[in-house]
Amino acid sequence: MCMISGCPTCCMRAVVRPPAIGATLVDVDESSIANIPGARVVRIKDFLAVVAEREWNAVRGAKALKARWSGGGGLSGSERVYAAMRTNAHFS
C-alpha cells in the first residue's frame, strides 16, 4: 500500500513542481486528470503529486493536472552569485 495516498494499488508517483521557488498552491482541478486510468491527486499543503498503478499514468497525470499557484520568485541575490564566487575564491 502506498503510504502517501492510502491506495492499495497505487505505487508510482510523479511530483508536480511549482512554476517558481516559494510559490503557494492555490487550487487544483482534479477533474483535469479524470480520463487517466487510476490516477489520483495527492495534496499536502503546497506539495502536489499524482499517484497511479502505472508509472506512465502518473507522469501523464502530473503533466495534465491543472493547478494554480501564487507568489514565488527567483533565488534572492542570484544575479550576484558569480561576482561573489570570483571575489571570495581562494586558489593556492
Buried (B, 14 or more C-beta within 10 A) or exposed (E): EBEBBEBEEBBBBBEBEBEEEEBEBEEBEBEBBEEBEBBBBBEEEEEBBBBBBBEEBBBBBBEBBEBEBEEEEEEEEEEEEEEEEEEEEEEE
